[in-house]
Every structure is written in structure tokens, then in C-alpha cells.
Amino acid sequence: MDNNAQLGTIAGILLLVFILIGAVSASVIITDSPITSEEDLTNLTDEILDELCSYLQIKQIVGKYQTIQGQQRINKIAILIKPLVSQTIDLSHMTLELCDGNNYRILFFNGTAGSIRSQSLFEHPTWNNLTNGTYGLLSTIDDDNSIITAHKINDYTDMAFIIIKLPDNAALTQDTQLVLTLRPSPGIGRTVTLEAPLPIKNVVTLFE
């Protein structure tokens, strides 16, 4: 995202913030709500700002085909994320929702994070710590090492892979779909639909 696009996005967010703040203020005045003090209004405004500004972008999603039960399937998926603007986002409080049309699962952070700089993405040792109900983190750009040490993104340049491992019976085959929802807390969720392409190579792009 270039500087002009980023400034435009920030301006759009701020405009929406001001509209919501105005709506809340008007509601307080018109309905004579109990939220009448300046402190209450400030707290409510801070909550609105948190909800709107804690927003993660999905930059790319890649997967790796492996032979599982005699069939080419994708069971390792890596989701590259970065923040829209400089802000602090606690990735340990984020959840991932997966739905293949038959099963719905929620994944939680397993407490492990590493750096991708010294290892190949899909061969990194962090994968060994994953279970069917958890995800891990692999930082790519993180100047102060906050993703590894505190599991927090705190600058707009920070980037990391969220890594998940699907159980063998839920691994993607060609032309099957998986609906993935990323839910930071607080913040705006993002939903994408992944479809496994023709397995002509091992590592494939599922979203870009």
C-alpha cells in the first residue's frame, strides 16, 4: 500500500469514527441515556476507536500439498498478515474460524512464535507444536521482536504468518473449499474463501 492509499484509508476510518461519535452523542442527548458524563462518553469513544482501528490485512495465503492417505492434500496453511496502520494488536487474543460446509471449528493461539528468517516456511519447527485446535505465529518483519517476545504487532511495518495444520480428514483436496475468518480482539474480522488449485506444484497460493 503506497503512502497516498494508506492516508486515504486512515482518513476514511477517522471519518467513520467521527460519524459514530456524533451519532452516539446525539443519542445520549435525545434519549436522555444514563451515559451522560464526559468520562462515560470518553470511554465509549475509546471503545469505538479500538473496534475500528484494530484491523489486520490478509496479504497472502499459501498452502502445501502433501500425500495423505494416498491423495494429494493441503494440510499446512500459512496466512500472511500486517496491520493497516501503526497500532498495538495482541495476536494471542485472536481466533480463527474454519468452515468446510460440514464442520465448523475455532482455533486458538498455542503460545508459540518463531522467526521465518532462519528457516523455510513449511519446514519450520514451530509446525510441530500445532494441534487441530490451535495456531502458531512466524514473524517475517518485526524490528523490535514484539511478535516473538510478547505476541503483539505494534507497528504498521510488522508482518507475520499465522500457521495452521488441518487434520488429515479435513485437509483440502483439489477444488474443495474452506471458509476462513480471522477475528482480532478487538477489531474488524476478515473472511476469505480458500479453494485448492490443481496440485501441479507442492506450494500453492490460496489467496492473494
Secondary structure, 3 states (H helix, E strand, C coil): CCHHHHHHHHHHHHHHHHHHHHHHHHHHHHHCCCCCCHHHHHHHHHHHHHHHHCEEEEEEEEEEEEEECCEEEEEEEEEEEEECCCCCEEHHHCEEEEECCCCEEEEEEEEEEEECCCCCHHHCHHHHHCCCCEEEEEEEECCCCHHHHCCEECCCCCEEEEEEECCHHHCECCCCEEEEEEECCCCECEEEEEECCCCCCCEEEEEC
